[in-house]
Amino acid sequence: MTVGKIRLIIITGMSGAGKTVAVQSFEDLGYYCVDNLPPTLIPKFLELMKESANTLSKAALVIDLRSREFFDKLYEVLDYINEEDWIEEHIIFLDAKDETLVRRFKETRRSHPLAKSGLPLSGIKRERELLDELRGRAQKIIDTSNIKPKQLRELIHANYSDDKRSVFSVHFVSFGFKHGIPLDADLVFDVRFLPNPYYIEKMRSMTGLDEEVANYVFSWPNTQKFNEKLLDLFRFIIPQYKNEGKSQTVIAIGCTGGQHRSVALSEYFAKELSDEYDTYVTHRDLNKREVQ
């Protein structure tokens, strides 16, 4: 954080996408957190922070459609914040696929705030329309469709902790193309051209975390050459992201189902770069097995 500036994190996004977990994570990091602060009160809140900058220098605010009666004022307030040089603002937009959000509302037996007496999906679609501009203003978009609350906390700690070891990190995400490309990836690589352990019967039920599968994937000359070239690319391009002020680079590696090749390679690259950066690995589709 720039010396003398107030750090303001605005947490927003789709209802059910994880804003509660996010704000709790910032509270763990020592941020003063306010849930559902009406946008019209944000300027006054910031002035109070400025007056007590020695004791209150960073805050996280949750802004969502529970404050929809004030929502028209939000963009006016954001423009005000952008013009103030003593505020360091960062907007996080939490998103998830429609089917994931519907499932979460059903599991918690909650109604969507925009569909109190209707179907959750209708409220979700309306909410997407209302939040479209705000999503475009966000500095970071996090898709929580396939990550657990613990993983979301880890992402936030990796990106926003004052611990200098966590100022910049590299996060590898293995995935299966049949399940879609990760929304928050900065770089996406397709490794479906490599020999597939799925077609070896004894390896079909294994994953890229198993040594036998990893050894099979890495035994091929094409894999070895690919790894060599990709590591060279990573060592060139990752510092460029860091120099641009990004706190994290998300590298997605995909195979067909997200079980074997992408898992083994994500583990490999994370290990190879761990001496240079804080590296993290998420195997998004590891548990999405087909019924045989």
N, C-alpha and C positions, 0 to 999 in steps of 0.2 A: 504494500500500500504506500502511495506517495505520502511523504511526511506532511502533516498538517491538514490532510484531507479526511473527510468523513467517508468511510466505506459503506455503501448502501447496496445490499443485495435484495432485489425484488424477485420473489418466487411466485410464479403464476403458472397457468396451464389448465389442462382439462380436469374436470372434477373426477376424482378416482384415480388420478395418475401418480399420486404419491407426494402431494404438497405437505401433508402432515409429517411424513418421514423426513422430508427435506428440511423443514423448519426445525425439527428436533435435532437434526444433525448439525445445523448452524448453531443452535443453542449449546451443543456439546463443544463447539469450537470457540465459545466465548462471545458469540454475537448476542446483542440485545434483540430479542425476537418479538414481533407483534403479529398476531394472526388476524386477518380480516380487518385491517385498518382502512377506513373509508378514504379514497383518494383525496378528497377535499381536505383531509386533516394531515396529509403527508408533509406539505410545506411547513406547517407549524411544528410538527414532530422534528423535522430536520433543523429548524431554528433552535429548538431546545437542545438537540444534540450538539450543535455548534457552540452553544453557550457553555456546555459541559464537556468539551472535547477531551479534556484531560482524563475524564473518567468514563466517557461514552463515545468511542471513536468508530464503532462498527455496528451495523444493525442489519437485520434481515426482516423483510416485510412480506407477508402473504397477501396477495391481491387476487381475488377470484370473484365469481358471479354472485356470491352471497351479498356483495356490495353493488349489485347491478343498478340500484337507484342512483348511485354516484358514478357509474361507469363512464358516462359521457365526459366526465371531468378528468378522467385518468390521463388521456393523451395530452391534455393541456398541462397537467402536472409534470408529466415526463419531459415535455418541452422545457418547462421551467428548470427541471433538474439538469438537463443538458447544458443550459446556459450558465449554471453556477460552477465556477472553477474550484470551489472548496468541497464539492461532492464527487466521489468516485463511484459511479453507478454501474451495476451489472445486472442484467435481467436473465433469469433462468426460466425457461419454458418447459414444463413437464408434459409429455404427450404419451399416448398409448393407442394401440389399434382399437377400432370401435368394438370388435368382438371381445377384446380384453376388458374394456371398460364396462360393457354390458354384464360380463361374467362377474366382475367385482361388485357391481351394484346388486346383483342377484345374491351373491354370497353373503353380503353384509345386510341384505334385506332393506337397503336404503332406497329411497326414491331419488331420481335425478333432480337437482334444484330447478331445472327448467322444464321438468315434466312431472310435477307433483302427482297428477292424477292420470298420467299417460304412460306410454312405453318409454323405457330408458333411452332407446335408440333415437327417438325423436328429439329428446332433450340434448343428447350428445351432438346430433347434427346441427341443431340450433346454436349450441355453444361453440362449435367449430367456426361457424360463420361470424359470431360476435368476437371471437378471439383471434381471427385471422391477421388483423393488422398488428396486434400485440405480439403474436408469434414472429412476425417479420422483424420486429424491433429487437428480439432477444439476441443476446450475445452467445448463449448456449442453449441448445435444445437437447433434452435427454428423453429418449424413448424408453419407458419402463415396462413395455409389453412383456419382455422375457427376462427381467431381472428381479431378484428378490429384494425386499427392504434392506437387508444387510449389504447387498451389492450397491444399492443406491447410496447408502451411508458411506461406503468405502469410496465411491466415486466423488462424493462431495468433500470428504476429508482429503482425498488426493489432490483435488483442485483448489481448495480454499483454506487449507490449514496454513497457519503462520509458520509452521515448521519448514524451514528452508529446504529440507530434503524432499519436500512434497510440492515445491513451487511448480515444477514441471514433471509430468509423467507421461509414459507411453502405455496405452491400454490396447492389448490385442483381444479381438473378439472372433472366436470361431463360429461359423454358422453354416446352415444348409440353404442353398439357393431355392430349394423347394418350399422353404418357409419364409422367403423374402429377405431382402438386403437390410441390414441394420440401419435405422433411420439416422443415427448420430455418428456414423462413420465418416472420418476425414478421407481415408484411403480404402479402397476395396480391391482385393486380389482374388482371382478365380484360379483354383488349383485342381479343377476337374479334369485337366489334361493328364494328371499323374495317375499311375496304376492304382486301382481301387481295391483295398483289402476286403471290401464288402463281398466280392466275388470269390473269396477264399472262404469256404464253408466254416472252418474252425475259427476264423476271425470275425465272422459276420456279427456275432453277439458281443464282440469286444469293442473297445473304443481306442482312439489315438493316445489315451493315457496308459494303455497297456504296452509294455516294452516290446512284445512280439509284433504288435501292429506298427509301432513307431519304427522298429528295425526294418520291417518290410517296406514302409514308405520311403525311408532314407537309403535303402539299398540300391535304388535305381539311379543311374548316371544323370538322368534328366532332373531328378529331385536335387541331387547334389549341385548341379550347375545352376539350377533355379535359386537354391538357397544362397549360393555364393553371390549371384547377381543381385538378389533382393536385399541381402545384407548391405551390399555396397550402396544401393539406392537409399536404404534407410539411413545409413550413416551420412549421406549427403542431404537428404530432404528433411529429416527430423529437426536438425539444428535451424533450418529455415523457418519451420513452424514456431520454434521456440523464440527465435529472433523477432518474429512478428507479434510477440506478446501473448501467444496462446499458453494456457496453463496445462493443456493436455492434448495429445494427438491420439486419435482412436483409429486403429488399423484393423480392418475386418478381413478375415481370410475365409473364403467359402469353398466348400465342396458340395456334393449333391445333397447329402442329408445332414451334414454337420456332425458326423460321428467319428470319422477316422482321419482322413488326410488333413482337414483343416484344424482339427484338434492337435494332432502331432506337430504340425508346423507352427501353430500359435505358441505352443509350449517351447518349441525350439528357439524361435525368434525372441521371445520374452527372456529366456535364459541367456542367449547370446548378447543381448543389449543391457542386461541387468547391472553390469559394472559401469555403464555409462549413464543410465537413467533409472528412475523408479519405474519398474514395469509391473503391469497387472494383466491378468488373463481372465476372461470370461468365456465359458463354453456355452453359448446361448441355447443351442439345440441338442445338447448332449443327451437329454432324457426324452427326446421326442422319437421314440422308436416305433417302427411300423409293426402292426400285429401280423405275425406270420401265419 
